[in-house]
Amino acid sequence: MSNEIVTMLGVGATLLASGGTFALFLFRLFARLEDKVDGLARDHQALAREFSEFRGEVRARLSDLPAGSAAR
């Protein structure tokens, strides 16, 4: 084989190997990002639940006040 062919094969193999490494890096990066997004979604659901409970408590306390008693 000529030197040019051997060089081209070497360059091609290097590009394939580095492309695979880059793809693996991207896969791991996206997997970590997906885990973080899932964590944020769980946090959001927990906060929404807490806020809903708080809103219910405030409404219950406001409904217990006598009519026409405004805070001054």
ChimeraX attribute file (.defattr): number of C-alpha atoms within 10 A of each C-alpha:
attribute: neighborCount
match mode: 1-to-1
recipient: residues
	/A:1	5
	/A:2	6
	/A:3	8
	/A:4	9
	/A:5	10
	/A:6	11
	/A:7	11
	/A:8	11
	/A:9	12
	/A:10	12
	/A:11	12
	/A:12	12
	/A:13	12
	/A:14	12
	/A:15	12
	/A:16	12
	/A:17	12
	/A:18	12
	/A:19	12
	/A:20	12
	/A:21	12
	/A:22	12
	/A:23	12
	/A:24	12
	/A:25	12
	/A:26	12
	/A:27	12
	/A:28	12
	/A:29	12
	/A:30	12
	/A:31	12
	/A:32	12
	/A:33	12
	/A:34	12
	/A:35	12
	/A:36	12
	/A:37	12
	/A:38	12
	/A:39	12
	/A:40	12
	/A:41	12
	/A:42	12
	/A:43	12
	/A:44	12
	/A:45	12
	/A:46	12
	/A:47	12
	/A:48	12
	/A:49	12
	/A:50	12
	/A:51	12
	/A:52	12
	/A:53	12
	/A:54	12
	/A:55	12
	/A:56	12
	/A:57	12
	/A:58	12
	/A:59	11
	/A:60	11
	/A:61	10
	/A:62	11
	/A:63	10
	/A:64	9
	/A:65	10
	/A:66	8
	/A:67	8
	/A:68	6
	/A:69	7
	/A:70	7
	/A:71	4
	/A:72	3
